[in-house]
Amino acid sequence: MIDQFLKSGSNQRRDDFGGSIENRARFLLEVVQAVTSAVGPGKVGIRLSPVTPANDAFDPDPQPLFDYVVRELAAFGLAYIHVIEGATGGPRELPERPFDYTGLRRAYRAAAGKGAWMVNNGLDKNLAQQVLADGADLVAFGRPFIGNPDLVERLRKGKPLVESDRGTWYGGGAKGYTDYPALKNT
Ligand SMILES: Cc1cc2nc3c(=O)[nH]c(=O)nc-3n(C[C@H](O)[C@H](O)[C@H](O)COP(=O)(O)O)c2cc1C
């Protein structure tokens, strides 16, 4: 819902929550204000997806929008900001929609001083190490954790990874979803 407010492809409002970047970001910032007031900013993280075109929530000009968003978020002292690089579950680069993730991180750090920066999307061990060397603080893995409940141990030991079966994703049951064995059981 926050993403739908942020992006002009989905936000068709004509009130204080639509139109300008400041207006489209208002809902996000009010939510963050409310949640951080209730539980403390150190317990709140946010995930941003500048170019994922999910559910028509796309923006033709995401750079100034998300640069503004992270500069505004900098004031809260959040636990982390998590950025999906590219289209979630898809390509990390979208030639038709280039985005400067390093610039985004710098904009945040310049405003926040500090603050954990997490990235994900299509990472393997090498790419994750590269992303960390380039300046991210944390990496996140999604799909690899489905087939490999002991993913961290496998990465640490250089063990092969199991490819999970897409046919059982979103299935609502354990089969092929949370029942892949750990290494010691294989
Ligand atoms: C089965 C499945 C369920 C997912 N559910 C969500 C979700 O509820 N919300 C969300 O923002 N992303 C969801 N994602 C996307 C992942 O969080 C992640 O962004 C994506 O898989 C890319 O990261 P990866 O290459 O490490 O898997 C889901 C992905 C998978 C495979």
The ligand as a Tripos MOL2 file, in Angstrom:
@<TRIPOS>MOLECULE
LIG
   31    33     1     0     0
SMALL
NO_CHARGES

@<TRIPOS>ATOM
      1 C1          7.4270  -17.6570   -2.0390 C.3       1 LIG1
      2 C2          7.7880  -16.1830   -2.0100 C.ar      1 LIG1
      3 C3          7.0100  -15.3030   -1.2550 C.ar      1 LIG1
      4 C4          7.3120  -13.9310   -1.2190 C.ar      1 LIG1
      5 N1          6.5220  -13.1010   -0.4750 N.ar      1 LIG1
      6 C5          6.8220  -11.7840   -0.4160 C.ar      1 LIG1
      7 C6          6.0220  -10.8890    0.3650 C.ar      1 LIG1
      8 O1          5.0360  -11.2810    0.9890 O.2       1 LIG1
      9 N2          6.3640   -9.5670    0.3800 N.ar      1 LIG1
     10 C7          7.4430   -9.0950   -0.3000 C.ar      1 LIG1
     11 O2          7.7200   -7.8870   -0.2500 O.2       1 LIG1
     12 N3          8.2390   -9.9150   -1.0380 N.ar      1 LIG1
     13 C8          7.9430  -11.2340   -1.1110 C.ar      1 LIG1
     14 N4          8.7250  -12.0700   -1.8750 N.ar      1 LIG1
     15 C9          9.8610  -11.5120   -2.6090 C.3       1 LIG1
     16 C10        11.1360  -11.7250   -1.8120 C.3       1 LIG1
     17 O3         11.0650  -11.0540   -0.5670 O.3       1 LIG1
     18 C11        12.3910  -11.2210   -2.5280 C.3       1 LIG1
     19 O4         12.3550   -9.8180   -2.7510 O.3       1 LIG1
     20 C12        12.5890  -11.9080   -3.8640 C.3       1 LIG1
     21 O5         12.4050  -13.2990   -3.7350 O.3       1 LIG1
     22 C13        13.9830  -11.6190   -4.4150 C.3       1 LIG1
     23 O6         14.9800  -12.0010   -3.5020 O.3       1 LIG1
     24 P1         15.7790  -13.3980   -3.6650 P.3       1 LIG1
     25 O7         16.4380  -13.3540   -5.0340 O.co2     1 LIG1
     26 O8         16.7590  -13.4220   -2.5320 O.co2     1 LIG1
     27 O9         14.7650  -14.4890   -3.5960 O.co2     1 LIG1
     28 C14         8.4250  -13.4400   -1.9290 C.ar      1 LIG1
     29 C15         9.2080  -14.3430   -2.6890 C.ar      1 LIG1
     30 C16         8.9010  -15.6870   -2.7270 C.ar      1 LIG1
     31 C17         9.7690  -16.6090   -3.5570 C.3       1 LIG1
@<TRIPOS>BOND
     1     1     2 1
     2     2     3 ar
     3     2    30 ar
     4     3     4 ar
     5     4     5 ar
     6     4    28 ar
     7     5     6 ar
     8     6     7 ar
     9     6    13 1
    10     7     8 2
    11     7     9 ar
    12     9    10 ar
    13    10    11 2
    14    10    12 ar
    15    12    13 ar
    16    13    14 ar
    17    14    15 1
    18    14    28 ar
    19    15    16 1
    20    16    17 1
    21    16    18 1
    22    18    19 1
    23    18    20 1
    24    20    21 1
    25    20    22 1
    26    22    23 1
    27    23    24 1
    28    24    25 2
    29    24    26 1
    30    24    27 1
    31    28    29 ar
    32    29    30 ar
    33    30    31 1
@<TRIPOS>SUBSTRUCTURE
     1 LIG1         1 GROUP 0 **** ****
